[in-house]
């Protein structure tokens, strides 16, 4: 998914474009997907927090120039069936925000940043610790911890 998005935005030469350019450009110019399928790509990318849609504009949530696109790149239609998970940080934050009353997103982020700085730990770990400090029970905490363990092991 990331490669497809990077390709589309690199081709446009910008990290943002109109929804119509995103949907109809690749469909008409490249023939990889229909416009209906490109709308599905957009929907999947939004759910995965890879793009942000603001009215009639789409922008990436990453720098498309940092993604290496293989020579002869052509995405598979299987991408339309991908169930892309939102980043673990966002999923944890959403659960914390749903479980706390009276604390704003910026207050939670500030608490997380302070903890991360003070303890020199990964931001997602700091987020889990803040949840504990707030005495929240996260329904998916075990899943988050497993994902974080795997990503830390892969990074080493």
C-alpha positions, -999 to 999 in steps of 0.1 A, spaced: 0 0 0 28 24 10 46 18 -23 14 24 -43 7 57 -25 43 68 -28 42 61 -65 10 80 -71 23 110 -51 58 109 -65 43 109 -100 23 139 -91 54 155 -76 37 166 -44 27 152 -10 -9 164 -16 -34 164 -45 -71 167 -51 -92 136 -45 -102 136 -82 -65 135 -92 -59 106 -68 -89 86 -79 -90 93 -117 -53 100 -125 -40 65 -119 -72 49 -132 -70 68 -165 -33 71 -170 -20 38 -158 -50 14 -161 -40 -3 -129 -73 2 -111 -107 16 -120 -118 48 -103 -140 28 -80 -110 7 -70 -89 38 -64 -117 51 -41 -113 18 -22 -75 23 -21 -81 58 -6 -105 43 20 -80 17 30 -51 42 31 -72 65 53 -80 37 78 -43 29 80 -35 66 86 -13 67 56 -32 96 40 -54 124 54 -84 135 35 -94 171 40 -125 179 20 -114 176 -16 -77 172 -9 -56 141 0 -22 143 15 2 117 27 10 111 63 46 102 53 72 115 29 66 97 -4 101 106 -15 116 83 12 99 52 -3 119 33 -29 97 22 -58 111 -9 -77 117 -5 -114 86 -18 -132 64 -14 -102 28 -25 -107 6 -30 -77 -14 -62 -72 -52 -60 -71 -48 -80 -38 -42 -46 -22 -79 -40 -24 -85 -68 0 -59 -58 25 -70 -52 60 -45 -26 71 -42 -20 108 -39 16 120 -6 22 137 -4 8 173 3 43 187 -30 56 173 -50 26 184 -37 29 220 -43 66 220 -78 62 208 -86 37 236 -71 61 262 -91 90 249 -123 69 249 -116 59 285 -107 92 300 -130 120 307 -118 155 311 -84 150 295 -77 163 260 -57 146 233 -30 173 237 -28 166 275 -24 129 269 3 135 243 21 159 267 21 132 294 34 106 270 62 129 257 73 137 292 74 100 302 92 91 270 118 118 276 123 110 313 125 72 308 141 71 274 117 46 261 97 40 229 67 63 226 42 34 224 56 20 257 52 55 272 16 56 260 9 22 277 25 34 309 3 66 309 -27 44 305 -17 25 336 -11 58 355 -46 69 345 -58 35 359 -73 25 325 -78 -11 314 -72 -13 277 -91 -42 262 -64 -48 236 -34 -42 258 -20 -78 254 -22 -74 216 -4 -41 217 24 -54 239 29 -84 215 30 -60 185 55 -38 203 77 -67 213 78 -79 177 86 -45 163 114 -40 188 129 -74 181 128 -67 143 145 -34 148 175 -50 166 
